[in-house]
Amino acid sequence: MRLTLFSAALTLAALGATSASGEPTLCTARINDRDTVLGYDTAEPGLSRNFSRRERLATRWGAHDCPSYVVMRALTPELSDDQRRPFCLRFDEATNSVMGYDLGERDAWGRCEARRASLCERVNHTRSVAGSLTSAAGRGAMAGLEALPDGSGAVILSGSGNAVSSALTSLGGAAATAAGSPALVAGAAISLVAVGGAVYACRDRD
């Protein structure tokens, strides 16, 4: 199957991270109901930490044999593996494909253990807003804003779209500007995640 521009971009992101270590191992992932070719380095030190034994065995027989951490890296190329800890892959049984990523615990295949209807996406006005949220969390200056205890360095602000926007407005500066972003105010409930100098909005999707 020919790669779409989206698939090609994911491939380049994955290959770029592995080329320094030698020739990458290619694999196929089903993302948004399309076959996507990705690459990873089987000699990387963190492989055993990121690639569960159960998943290793399963990929030997499946047509879509990319480890889940490789898929997550392709979807969030700006983050480190530690910074990706708050996120899990949202898997759609109907299309047998990864539809994106969400907040939550991962199972042995990197998928979200709890079935939710939300998806996360990176939003604009990120680095300065991430810094403001992280600083506010460290000071305990905002109700509902907490640091996740998973070593990722992420902080999360959850509530209704209006509540999240009001909280951002109270921080002033770029955060106040971001408060009016459609990505933040859409939907009845939203979780705003600041990690690795980026901000992600996780909200319900059909």
MDTraj code that builds the backbone (N, CA, C; nanometers):
import mdtraj as md
import numpy as np

residues = "MET ARG LEU THR LEU PHE SER ALA ALA LEU THR LEU ALA ALA LEU GLY ALA THR SER ALA SER GLY GLU PRO THR LEU CYS THR ALA ARG ILE ASN ASP ARG ASP THR VAL LEU GLY TYR ASP THR ALA GLU PRO GLY LEU SER ARG ASN PHE SER ARG ARG GLU ARG LEU ALA THR ARG TRP GLY ALA HIS ASP CYS PRO SER TYR VAL VAL MET ARG ALA LEU THR PRO GLU LEU SER ASP ASP GLN ARG ARG PRO PHE CYS LEU ARG PHE ASP GLU ALA THR ASN SER VAL MET GLY TYR ASP LEU GLY GLU ARG ASP ALA TRP GLY ARG CYS GLU ALA ARG ARG ALA SER LEU CYS GLU ARG VAL ASN HIS THR ARG SER VAL ALA GLY SER LEU THR SER ALA ALA GLY ARG GLY ALA MET ALA GLY LEU GLU ALA LEU PRO ASP GLY SER GLY ALA VAL ILE LEU SER GLY SER GLY ASN ALA VAL SER SER ALA LEU THR SER LEU GLY GLY ALA ALA ALA THR ALA ALA GLY SER PRO ALA LEU VAL ALA GLY ALA ALA ILE SER LEU VAL ALA VAL GLY GLY ALA VAL TYR ALA CYS ARG ASP ARG ASP".split()
xyz = np.array([
    [0.0848, -0.1184, 0.0000],
    [0.0000, 0.0000, 0.0000],
    [0.0890, 0.1243, 0.0000],
    [0.0572, 0.2217, -0.0828],
    [0.1368, 0.3436, -0.0887],
    [0.1181, 0.4246, 0.0377],
    [0.2252, 0.4848, 0.0850],
    [0.2180, 0.5670, 0.2039],
    [0.1507, 0.6992, 0.1727],
    [0.0663, 0.7435, 0.2595],
    [0.0103, 0.8771, 0.2479],
    [0.1142, 0.9765, 0.2986],
    [0.0898, 1.1079, 0.2805],
    [0.1806, 1.2083, 0.3335],
    [0.1908, 1.1973, 0.4844],
    [0.0779, 1.1657, 0.5491],
    [0.0764, 1.1488, 0.6947],
    [0.1656, 1.0328, 0.7333],
    [0.1522, 0.9199, 0.6638],
    [0.2321, 0.8026, 0.6931],
    [0.3794, 0.8298, 0.6684],
    [0.4094, 0.8984, 0.5604],
    [0.5479, 0.9292, 0.5284],
    [0.6110, 1.0168, 0.6363],
    [0.5337, 1.1120, 0.6872],
    [0.5864, 1.1991, 0.7925],
    [0.6179, 1.1199, 0.9183],
    [0.5300, 1.0267, 0.9532],
    [0.5552, 0.9429, 1.0692],
    [0.6793, 0.8574, 1.0482],
    [0.6951, 0.8048, 0.9278],
    [0.8106, 0.7216, 0.8978],
    [0.9397, 0.7995, 0.9114],
    [0.9440, 0.9202, 0.8573],
    [1.0637, 1.0025, 0.8653],
    [1.0973, 1.0359, 1.0096],
    [0.9961, 1.0630, 1.0899],
    [1.0198, 1.0951, 1.2305],
    [1.0804, 0.9761, 1.3026],
    [1.0273, 0.8569, 1.2764],
    [1.0778, 0.7376, 1.3428],
    [1.2170, 0.7016, 1.2951],
    [1.2416, 0.7096, 1.1651],
    [1.3720, 0.6744, 1.1108],
    [1.4787, 0.7726, 1.1545],
    [1.4417, 0.8992, 1.1641],
    [1.5384, 1.0005, 1.2049],
    [1.5920, 0.9745, 1.3444],
    [1.5109, 0.9129, 1.4305],
    [1.5529, 0.8873, 1.5669],
    [1.6442, 0.7660, 1.5772],
    [1.6495, 0.6831, 1.4728],
    [1.7257, 0.5594, 1.4825],
    [1.8470, 0.5555, 1.3917],
    [1.8577, 0.6482, 1.2962],
    [1.9616, 0.6385, 1.1959],
    [2.1020, 0.6482, 1.2539],
    [2.1170, 0.7181, 1.3668],
    [2.2488, 0.7336, 1.4256],
    [2.3034, 0.6013, 1.4787],
    [2.2168, 0.5055, 1.5053],
    [2.2594, 0.3775, 1.5611],
    [2.2771, 0.2712, 1.4548],
    [2.2554, 0.3040, 1.3292],
    [2.2673, 0.2051, 1.2227],
    [2.1368, 0.1893, 1.1491],
    [2.1293, 0.0836, 1.0694],
    [2.0091, 0.0591, 0.9907],
    [1.8913, 0.0252, 1.0818],
    [1.7774, 0.0912, 1.0640],
    [1.6614, 0.0629, 1.1496],
    [1.5912, -0.0659, 1.1080],
    [1.5208, -0.1241, 1.2024],
    [1.4311, -0.2356, 1.1739],
    [1.2963, -0.1770, 1.1350],
    [1.2440, -0.2164, 1.0197],
    [1.1161, -0.1637, 0.9726],
    [1.0022, -0.2506, 1.0231],
    [0.8912, -0.1869, 1.0497],
    [0.7720, -0.2584, 1.0951],
    [0.6497, -0.1862, 1.0409],
    [0.5346, -0.2496, 1.0518],
    [0.4097, -0.1924, 1.0016],
    [0.3123, -0.1703, 1.1162],
    [0.2533, -0.0538, 1.1219],
    [0.1504, -0.0226, 1.2208],
    [0.0243, 0.0208, 1.1480],
    [-0.0889, -0.0068, 1.2098],
    [-0.2172, 0.0391, 1.1547],
    [-0.2580, 0.1622, 1.2351],
    [-0.2518, 0.2783, 1.1704],
    [-0.2823, 0.4049, 1.2368],
    [-0.3899, 0.4770, 1.1576],
    [-0.4998, 0.5116, 1.2260],
    [-0.6124, 0.5787, 1.1602],
    [-0.6575, 0.5021, 1.0365],
    [-0.6648, 0.3694, 1.0518],
    [-0.7161, 0.2805, 0.9477],
    [-0.6291, 0.2799, 0.8221],
    [-0.4977, 0.3085, 0.8383],
    [-0.4036, 0.3013, 0.7268],
    [-0.2785, 0.2263, 0.7717],
    [-0.2233, 0.1449, 0.6842],
    [-0.0963, 0.0797, 0.7132],
    [0.0163, 0.1817, 0.7023],
    [0.1000, 0.1878, 0.8045],
    [0.2078, 0.2848, 0.8114],
    [0.3384, 0.2138, 0.8436],
    [0.4433, 0.2407, 0.7663],
    [0.5743, 0.1807, 0.7896],
    [0.6549, 0.2708, 0.8819],
    [0.7068, 0.2130, 0.9897],
    [0.7898, 0.2852, 1.0860],
    [0.9212, 0.2098, 1.1042],
    [1.0146, 0.2717, 1.1723],
    [1.1430, 0.2068, 1.1960],
    [1.1915, 0.2298, 1.3371],
    [1.2693, 0.1344, 1.3898],
    [1.3269, 0.1487, 1.5234],
    [1.4576, 0.0721, 1.5322],
    [1.5331, 0.0992, 1.6377],
    [1.6650, 0.0407, 1.6559],
    [1.6564, -0.0724, 1.7579],
    [1.6795, -0.1957, 1.7146],
    [1.6704, -0.3101, 1.8060],
    [1.7856, -0.3143, 1.9060],
    [1.8879, -0.2309, 1.8844],
    [2.0034, -0.2297, 1.9746],
    [1.9954, -0.1178, 2.0778],
    [1.8871, -0.0415, 2.0786],
    [1.8805, 0.0710, 2.1711],
    [1.8714, 0.0217, 2.3157],
    [1.9356, 0.0918, 2.4086],
    [1.9409, 0.0471, 2.5483],
    [1.8041, 0.0339, 2.6149],
    [1.7097, 0.1172, 2.5765],
    [1.5796, 0.1170, 2.6436],
    [1.4783, 0.0199, 2.5866],
    [1.5209, -0.0682, 2.4952],
    [1.4254, -0.1564, 2.4286],
    [1.3505, -0.2457, 2.5275],
    [1.4225, -0.3104, 2.6173],
    [1.3581, -0.4030, 2.7103],
    [1.2611, -0.3309, 2.8032],
    [1.2908, -0.2063, 2.8358],
    [1.2022, -0.1297, 2.9239],
    [1.0729, -0.0906, 2.8536],
    [1.0813, -0.0665, 2.7240],
    [0.9658, -0.0161, 2.6498],
    [0.8868, -0.1233, 2.5753],
    [0.9471, -0.2386, 2.5536],
    [0.8872, -0.3433, 2.4708],
    [0.8627, -0.4652, 2.5581],
    [0.7373, -0.4870, 2.5999],
    [0.7074, -0.5957, 2.6927],
    [0.7266, -0.7321, 2.6265],
    [0.7557, -0.8319, 2.7092],
    [0.7756, -0.9683, 2.6580],
    [0.6507, -1.0196, 2.5873],
    [0.5348, -0.9889, 2.6442],
    [0.4086, -1.0331, 2.5834],
    [0.3908, -0.9709, 2.4456],
    [0.4263, -0.8429, 2.4352],
    [0.4131, -0.7748, 2.3068],
    [0.5146, -0.8292, 2.2056],
    [0.6352, -0.8613, 2.2513],
    [0.7365, -0.9197, 2.1636],
    [0.6857, -1.0477, 2.0989],
    [0.6243, -1.1330, 2.1805],
    [0.5724, -1.2596, 2.1297],
    [0.4575, -1.2372, 2.0327],
    [0.3697, -1.1424, 2.0645],
    [0.2521, -1.1178, 1.9808],
    [0.2910, -1.0639, 1.8442],
    [0.3930, -0.9800, 1.8373],
    [0.4279, -0.9183, 1.7094],
    [0.4916, -1.0160, 1.6116],
    [0.5338, -1.1325, 1.6592],
    [0.5941, -1.2305, 1.5687],
    [0.4927, -1.2853, 1.4683],
    [0.3647, -1.2858, 1.5082],
    [0.2630, -1.3446, 1.4214],
    [0.1694, -1.2425, 1.3588],
    [0.1676, -1.1204, 1.4095],
    [0.0724, -1.0226, 1.3581],
    [0.1199, -0.9553, 1.2314],
    [0.0230, -0.9113, 1.1495],
    [0.0565, -0.8368, 1.0276],
    [0.1060, -0.6974, 1.0627],
    [0.0581, -0.6433, 1.1737],
    [0.1001, -0.5113, 1.2189],
    [0.1927, -0.5319, 1.3382],
    [0.3227, -0.5294, 1.3090],
    [0.4208, -0.5784, 1.4040],
    [0.5023, -0.4697, 1.4728],
    [0.4608, -0.3451, 1.4654],
    [0.5352, -0.2389, 1.5329],
    [0.5105, -0.2442, 1.6834],
    [0.6166, -0.2378, 1.7639],
    [0.5969, -0.2251, 1.9084],
    [0.5177, -0.0983, 1.9398],
    [0.4398, -0.1037, 2.0451],
    [0.3542, 0.0103, 2.0776],
    [0.4363, 0.1355, 2.1069],
    [0.5544, 0.1192, 2.1671],
    [0.6319, 0.2385, 2.1992],
    [0.6834, 0.3068, 2.0733],
    [0.7033, 0.2301, 1.9652],
    [0.7454, 0.2887, 1.8383],
    [0.6310, 0.3717, 1.7796],
    [0.5092, 0.3202, 1.7916],
    [0.3918, 0.3934, 1.7441],
    [0.3747, 0.5222, 1.8251],
    [0.3895, 0.5116, 1.9568],
    [0.3749, 0.6302, 2.0412],
    [0.4822, 0.7334, 2.0099],
    [0.6034, 0.6893, 1.9834],
    [0.7104, 0.7823, 1.9463],
    [0.6769, 0.8550, 1.8171],
    [0.6204, 0.7832, 1.7222],
    [0.5857, 0.8446, 1.5945],
    [0.4756, 0.9491, 1.6114],
    [0.3829, 0.9253, 1.7048],
    [0.2721, 1.0182, 1.7263],
    [0.3127, 1.1389, 1.8105],
    [0.4173, 1.1227, 1.8930],
    [0.4623, 1.2321, 1.9804],
    [0.6142, 1.2475, 1.9680],
    [0.6647, 1.2858, 1.8512],
    [0.8096, 1.2879, 1.8284],
    [0.8847, 1.3898, 1.9126],
    [0.8140, 1.4883, 1.9680],
    [0.8814, 1.5928, 2.0449],
    [0.9078, 1.5516, 2.1894],
    [0.8565, 1.4359, 2.2331],
    [0.8709, 1.3926, 2.3718],
    [0.9720, 1.2798, 2.3857],
    [1.0283, 1.2654, 2.5058],
    [1.1132, 1.1507, 2.5372],
    [1.0236, 1.0364, 2.5848],
    [1.0801, 0.9173, 2.5971],
    [0.9999, 0.8041, 2.6447],
    [0.9460, 0.8297, 2.7854],
    [1.0257, 0.8921, 2.8717],
    [0.9776, 0.9240, 3.0063],
    [0.8625, 1.0235, 3.0014],
    [0.8733, 1.1228, 2.9147],
    [0.7682, 1.2236, 2.9054],
    [0.6396, 1.1676, 2.8460],
    [0.6481, 1.0562, 2.7766],
    [0.5290, 0.9938, 2.7184],
    [0.4503, 0.9099, 2.8190],
    [0.5020, 0.8942, 2.9380],
    [0.4401, 0.8043, 3.0350],
    [0.2916, 0.8308, 3.0622],
    [0.2458, 0.9564, 3.0655],
    [0.1028, 0.9765, 3.0951],
    [0.0097, 0.9261, 2.9856],
    [0.0632, 0.8985, 2.8664],
    [-0.0220, 0.8682, 2.7521],
    [-0.0255, 0.7190, 2.7190],
    [-0.1364, 0.6776, 2.6629],
    [-0.1548, 0.5411, 2.6137],
    [-0.2156, 0.5483, 2.4743],
    [-0.2073, 0.4397, 2.4008],
    [-0.2617, 0.4370, 2.2652],
    [-0.4103, 0.4041, 2.2692],
    [-0.4874, 0.4820, 2.1989],
    [-0.6310, 0.4517, 2.1872],
    [-0.6507, 0.3606, 2.0674],
    [-0.7002, 0.2407, 2.0939],
    [-0.7151, 0.1392, 1.9899],
    [-0.8617, 0.1201, 1.9558],
    [-0.8902, 0.1163, 1.8255],
    [-1.0274, 0.0990, 1.7774],
    [-1.0446, -0.0433, 1.7251],
    [-1.1277, -0.1214, 1.7924],
    [-1.1491, -0.2611, 1.7530],
    [-1.2124, -0.2721, 1.6146],
    [-1.3000, -0.1794, 1.5812],
    [-1.3731, -0.1877, 1.4541],
    [-1.2788, -0.1799, 1.3338],
    [-1.1764, -0.0953, 1.3428],
    [-1.0821, -0.0796, 1.2317],
    [-0.9486, -0.1495, 1.2582],
    [-0.9357, -0.2085, 1.3788],
    [-0.8119, -0.2766, 1.4174],
    [-0.6922, -0.1831, 1.4016],
    [-0.7100, -0.0591, 1.4468],
    [-0.6031, 0.0384, 1.4296],
    [-0.5960, 0.1346, 1.5478],
    [-0.4797, 0.1966, 1.5607],
    [-0.4598, 0.3011, 1.6608],
    [-0.5200, 0.4297, 1.6062],
    [-0.6060, 0.4925, 1.6859],
    [-0.6737, 0.6139, 1.6413],
    [-0.6121, 0.7403, 1.7002],
    [-0.5142, 0.7235, 1.7872],
    [-0.4505, 0.8377, 1.8515],
    [-0.4043, 0.7975, 1.9899],
    [-0.3896, 0.8951, 2.0789],
    [-0.3442, 0.8656, 2.2141],
    [-0.4286, 0.9426, 2.3141],
    [-0.4282, 0.8897, 2.4367],
    [-0.5121, 0.9448, 2.5416],
    [-0.4338, 0.9408, 2.6723],
    [-0.4886, 0.9972, 2.7766],
    [-0.4315, 0.9867, 2.9096],
    [-0.4756, 0.8558, 2.9738],
    [-0.3858, 0.7901, 3.0444],
    [-0.4271, 0.6704, 3.1158],
    [-0.3202, 0.5639, 3.1235],
    [-0.3480, 0.4620, 3.2042],
    [-0.2568, 0.3495, 3.2198],
    [-0.2555, 0.2639, 3.0941],
    [-0.1391, 0.2038, 3.0662],
    [-0.1235, 0.1180, 2.9487],
    [-0.1323, -0.0295, 2.9861],
    [-0.1855, -0.1093, 2.8937],
    [-0.1790, -0.2537, 2.9111],
    [-0.0479, -0.3041, 2.8507],
    [-0.0318, -0.4361, 2.8371],
    [0.0933, -0.4932, 2.7874],
    [0.1209, -0.4564, 2.6424],
    [0.0191, -0.4094, 2.5700],
    [0.0350, -0.3707, 2.4299],
    [0.0386, -0.2188, 2.4123],
    [0.0536, -0.1465, 2.5232],
    [0.0618, -0.0019, 2.5170],
    [-0.0716, 0.0668, 2.4975],
    [-0.1794, -0.0107, 2.4962],
    [-0.3127, 0.0470, 2.4762],
    [-0.3701, 0.0940, 2.6086],
    [-0.4677, 0.1837, 2.6002],
    [-0.5311, 0.2353, 2.7206],
    [-0.6091, 0.1243, 2.7908],
    [-0.5796, 0.1034, 2.9183],
    [-0.6491, -0.0004, 2.9934],
    [-0.7964, 0.0331, 3.0119],
    [-0.8257, 0.1593, 3.0396],
    [-0.9643, 0.2031, 3.0578],
    [-1.0174, 0.2560, 2.9259],
    [-1.1356, 0.2116, 2.8883],
    [-1.1980, 0.2580, 2.7649],
    [-1.2556, 0.3969, 2.7856],
    [-1.2024, 0.4939, 2.7125],
    [-1.2527, 0.6302, 2.7216],
    [-1.2837, 0.6802, 2.5808],
    [-1.3558, 0.7896, 2.5751],
    [-1.3946, 0.8440, 2.4449],
    [-1.3106, 0.9640, 2.4067],
    [-1.2016, 0.9872, 2.4782],
    [-1.1243, 1.1075, 2.4509],
    [-0.9974, 1.0788, 2.3716],
    [-0.9489, 1.1819, 2.3059],
    [-0.8220, 1.1793, 2.2335],
    [-0.7443, 1.3047, 2.2706],
    [-0.6111, 1.2947, 2.2647],
    [-0.5266, 1.4092, 2.2957],
    [-0.4630, 1.4640, 2.1685],
    [-0.4420, 1.5937, 2.1665],
    [-0.3714, 1.6562, 2.0554],
    [-0.2899, 1.7730, 2.1075],
    [-0.1756, 1.7945, 2.0450],
    [-0.0926, 1.9074, 2.0835],
    [-0.1606, 2.0360, 2.0393],
    [-0.1489, 2.1401, 2.1227],
    [-0.2117, 2.2679, 2.0900],
    [-0.1039, 2.3743, 2.0739],
    [-0.1427, 2.4867, 2.0190],
    [-0.0493, 2.5971, 1.9975],
    [-0.0179, 2.6699, 2.1289],
    [0.0686, 2.7693, 2.1204],
    [0.1085, 2.8476, 2.2380],
    [0.1669, 2.7543, 2.3450],
    [0.2568, 2.6641, 2.3046],
    [0.2905, 2.5542, 2.3932],
    [0.3990, 2.5828, 2.4967],
    [0.5204, 2.6198, 2.4544],
    [0.6315, 2.6197, 2.5501],
    [0.6104, 2.7163, 2.6664],
    [0.5735, 2.8391, 2.6394],
    [0.5560, 2.9342, 2.7484],
    [0.4366, 2.8973, 2.8356],
    [0.3315, 2.8431, 2.7738],
    [0.2146, 2.8010, 2.8515],
    [0.2511, 2.6814, 2.9389],
    [0.3274, 2.5874, 2.8832],
    [0.3714, 2.4714, 2.9615],
    [0.4519, 2.5172, 3.0824],
    [0.5405, 2.6146, 3.0604],
    [0.6197, 2.6665, 3.1706],
    [0.5340, 2.7311, 3.2779],
    [0.4320, 2.8041, 3.2358],
    [0.3429, 2.8690, 3.3322],
    [0.2665, 2.7666, 3.4150],
    [0.2173, 2.6628, 3.3494],
    [0.1421, 2.5599, 3.4205],
    [0.2320, 2.4830, 3.5170],
    [0.3521, 2.4496, 3.4722],
    [0.4453, 2.3757, 3.5574],
    [0.4841, 2.4577, 3.6794],
    [0.5091, 2.5853, 3.6569],
    [0.5443, 2.6748, 3.7672],
    [0.4292, 2.6877, 3.8665],
    [0.3079, 2.7020, 3.8139],
    [0.1911, 2.7155, 3.9014],
    [0.1684, 2.5886, 3.9822],
    [0.1912, 2.4732, 3.9204],
    [0.1751, 2.3468, 3.9921],
    [0.2782, 2.3351, 4.1039],
    [0.4023, 2.3766, 4.0761],
    [0.5071, 2.3709, 4.1770],
    [0.4781, 2.4590, 4.2968],
    [0.4113, 2.5705, 4.2731],
    [0.3772, 2.6627, 4.3822],
    [0.2476, 2.6254, 4.4512],
    [0.1738, 2.5305, 4.3925],
    [0.0423, 2.4978, 4.4470],
    [-0.0523, 2.6138, 4.4334],
    [-0.0353, 2.6890, 4.3230],
    [-0.1067, 2.8158, 4.3092],
    [-0.2416, 2.8044, 4.2399],
    [-0.2791, 2.6845, 4.1979],
    [-0.4038, 2.6740, 4.1229],
    [-0.4782, 2.5466, 4.1613],
    [-0.6023, 2.5614, 4.2022],
    [-0.6827, 2.4456, 4.2377],
    [-0.7068, 2.3587, 4.1144],
    [-0.6935, 2.2292, 4.1312],
    [-0.7194, 2.1362, 4.0214],
    [-0.6001, 2.1099, 3.9327],
    [-0.4875, 2.1784, 3.9572],
    [-0.3660, 2.1581, 3.8793],
    [-0.2710, 2.0731, 3.9622],
    [-0.2286, 1.9583, 3.9083],
    [-0.1437, 1.8682, 3.9851],
    [-0.0315, 1.8107, 3.9004],
    [0.0770, 1.7762, 3.9669],
    [0.1896, 1.7103, 3.9010],
    [0.1676, 1.5599, 3.9076],
    [0.1870, 1.4921, 3.7960],
    [0.1692, 1.3472, 3.7939],
    [0.2884, 1.2785, 3.8595],
    [0.2635, 1.1796, 3.9445],
    [0.3724, 1.1141, 4.0193],
    [0.4340, 0.9976, 3.9434],
    [0.4629, 1.0148, 3.8150],
    [0.5124, 0.9026, 3.7351],
    [0.6508, 0.9268, 3.6767],
    [0.7145, 1.0368, 3.7176],
    [0.8481, 1.0654, 3.6684],
    [0.8525, 1.1311, 3.5327],
    [0.7373, 1.1592, 3.4744],
    [0.7331, 1.2200, 3.3411],
    [0.7562, 1.3703, 3.3463],
    [0.7329, 1.4294, 3.4638],
    [0.7413, 1.5742, 3.4762],
    [0.6162, 1.6450, 3.4281],
    [0.5109, 1.5686, 3.3994],
    [0.3877, 1.6268, 3.3476],
    [0.3024, 1.6858, 3.4587],
    [0.2306, 1.7922, 3.4244],
    [0.1276, 1.8463, 3.5121],
    [-0.0026, 1.8447, 3.4343],
    [-0.1135, 1.8312, 3.5066],
    [-0.2417, 1.8157, 3.4401],
    [-0.3463, 1.9047, 3.5068],
    [-0.4274, 1.9671, 3.4239],
    [-0.5369, 2.0516, 3.4695],
    [-0.6642, 1.9982, 3.4050],
    [-0.7585, 1.9561, 3.4876],
    [-0.8818, 1.8963, 3.4347],
    [-1.0037, 1.9731, 3.4823],
    [-1.1066, 1.9724, 3.3987],
    [-1.2317, 2.0377, 3.4342],
    [-1.3131, 2.0651, 3.3097],
    [-1.4174, 2.1445, 3.3248],
    [-1.4956, 2.1839, 3.2083],
    [-1.4125, 2.2773, 3.1219],
    [-1.4509, 2.2912, 2.9967],
    [-1.3805, 2.3821, 2.9081],
    [-1.3746, 2.5225, 2.9641],
    [-1.4847, 2.5691, 3.0230],
    [-1.4888, 2.7039, 3.0801],
    [-1.3954, 2.7172, 3.1994],
    [-1.3907, 2.6125, 3.2843],
    [-1.3057, 2.6171, 3.4024],
    [-1.1585, 2.6197, 3.3637],
    [-1.1220, 2.5397, 3.2649],
    [-0.9830, 2.5360, 3.2192],
    [-0.9441, 2.6709, 3.1587],
    [-1.0328, 2.7273, 3.0773],
    [-1.0053, 2.8580, 3.0167],
    [-0.9893, 2.9665, 3.1225],
    [-1.0739, 2.9625, 3.2252],
    [-1.0644, 3.0615, 3.3339],
    [-0.9322, 3.0486, 3.4082],
    [-0.8891, 2.9220, 3.4297],
    [-0.7624, 2.8990, 3.4990],
    [-0.6455, 2.9536, 3.4178],
    [-0.6479, 2.9313, 3.2875],
    [-0.5416, 2.9827, 3.2018],
    [-0.5410, 3.1353, 3.2007],
    [-0.6596, 3.1937, 3.1953],
    [-0.6702, 3.3395, 3.1954],
    [-0.6073, 3.3986, 3.3209],
    [-0.6252, 3.3302, 3.4335],
    [-0.5710, 3.3805, 3.5605],
    [-0.4192, 3.3802, 3.5637],
    [-0.3545, 3.3004, 3.4762],
    [-0.2085, 3.2960, 3.4708],
    [-0.1516, 3.4132, 3.3929],
    [-0.2346, 3.4746, 3.3076],
    [-0.1901, 3.5888, 3.2289],
    [-0.0961, 3.5501, 3.1164],
    [-0.0468, 3.6492, 3.0439],
    [0.0493, 3.6275, 2.9362],
    [-0.0016, 3.5343, 2.8281],
    [0.0892, 3.4463, 2.7809],
    [0.0550, 3.3542, 2.6735],
    [-0.0548, 3.2580, 2.7158],
    [-0.0587, 3.2238, 2.8450],
    [-0.1625, 3.1325, 2.8929],
    [-0.3003, 3.1944, 2.8746],
    [-0.3113, 3.3232, 2.9009],
    [-0.4392, 3.3919, 2.8830],
    [-0.4790, 3.3935, 2.7360],
    [-0.3808, 3.4100, 2.6476],
    [-0.4097, 3.4060, 2.5040],
    [-0.4583, 3.2686, 2.4627],
    [-0.3937, 3.1648, 2.5169],
    [-0.4312, 3.0270, 2.4824],
    [-0.5693, 2.9910, 2.5343],
    [-0.6178, 3.0628, 2.6338],
    [-0.7477, 3.0312, 2.6942],
    [-0.8612, 3.0372, 2.5928],
    [-0.8441, 3.1176, 2.4879],
    [-0.9500, 3.1310, 2.3882],
    [-0.9382, 3.0348, 2.2723],
    [-0.8405, 2.9454, 2.2770],
    [-0.8215, 2.8517, 2.1670],
    [-0.9370, 2.7534, 2.1572],
    [-0.9902, 2.7306, 2.0359],
    [-1.0989, 2.6333, 2.0190],
    [-1.0610, 2.4944, 2.0676],
    [-0.9314, 2.4593, 2.0593],
    [-0.8877, 2.3271, 2.1040],
    [-0.9047, 2.3097, 2.2538],
    [-0.9095, 2.4203, 2.3274],
    [-0.9206, 2.4123, 2.4720],
    [-1.0637, 2.4252, 2.5211],
    [-1.1441, 2.5044, 2.4541],
    [-1.2774, 2.5313, 2.5070],
    [-1.3828, 2.4355, 2.4532],
    [-1.3523, 2.3615, 2.3466],
    [-1.4523, 2.2701, 2.2901],
    [-1.4749, 2.1528, 2.3833],
    [-1.5988, 2.1105, 2.3974],
    [-1.6305, 1.9932, 2.4775],
    [-1.6652, 2.0300, 2.6202],
    [-1.7415, 1.9428, 2.6847],
    [-1.7863, 1.9688, 2.8204],
    [-1.6758, 1.9458, 2.9218],
    [-1.5854, 1.8527, 2.8952],
    [-1.4776, 1.8209, 2.9881],
    [-1.3469, 1.8124, 2.9114],
    [-1.2404, 1.8562, 2.9753],
    [-1.1107, 1.8585, 2.9082],
    [-1.0005, 1.8377, 3.0112],
    [-0.8928, 1.7747, 2.9699],
    [-0.7724, 1.7647, 3.0514],
    [-0.6605, 1.8297, 2.9727],
    [-0.5932, 1.9233, 3.0361],
    [-0.4824, 1.9936, 2.9732],
    [-0.3537, 1.9396, 3.0345],
    [-0.2643, 1.8861, 2.9512],
    [-0.1411, 1.8247, 2.9996],
    [-0.0220, 1.9060, 2.9509],
    [0.0634, 1.9474, 3.0426],
    [0.1871, 2.0175, 3.0078],
    [0.3029, 1.9234, 3.0382],
    [0.3817, 1.8908, 2.9360],
    [0.4945, 1.7998, 2.9548],
    [0.5979, 1.8255, 2.8458],
    [0.7236, 1.8255, 2.8841],
    [0.8301, 1.8418, 2.7864],
    [0.8240, 1.9705, 2.7068],
    [0.7723, 2.0770, 2.7668],
    [0.7631, 2.2040, 2.6962],
    [0.6497, 2.2091, 2.5957],
    [0.5609, 2.1111, 2.5972],
    [0.4456, 2.1081, 2.5077],
    [0.3174, 2.0994, 2.5896],
    [0.2066, 2.1374, 2.5274],
    [0.0760, 2.1294, 2.5931],
    [-0.0166, 2.0458, 2.5065],
    [-0.0906, 1.9556, 2.5702],
    [-0.1844, 1.8679, 2.5010],
    [-0.3223, 1.8850, 2.5607],
    [-0.4211, 1.8933, 2.4736],
    [-0.5605, 1.8995, 2.5155],
    [-0.6225, 1.7626, 2.4890],
    [-0.6780, 1.7034, 2.5940],
    [-0.7421, 1.5715, 2.5838],
    [-0.8906, 1.5902, 2.6119],
    [-0.9725, 1.5631, 2.5117],
    [-1.1153, 1.5856, 2.5279],
    [-1.1935, 1.4789, 2.4538],
    [-1.3219, 1.4710, 2.4885],
    [-1.4066, 1.3684, 2.4291],
    [-1.4178, 1.3856, 2.2794],
    [-1.4127, 1.2727, 2.2110],
    [-1.4315, 1.2694, 2.0651],
    [-1.5290, 1.1582, 2.0320],
    [-1.6004, 1.1759, 1.9233],
    [-1.6904, 1.0695, 1.8769],
    [-1.6092, 0.9591, 1.8129],
])
top = md.Topology()
chain = top.add_chain()
for i, resn in enumerate(residues, 1):
    res = top.add_residue(resn, chain, resSeq=i)
    for name in ("N", "CA", "C"):
        top.add_atom(name, md.element.get_by_symbol(name[0]), res)
traj = md.Trajectory(xyz[None], top)
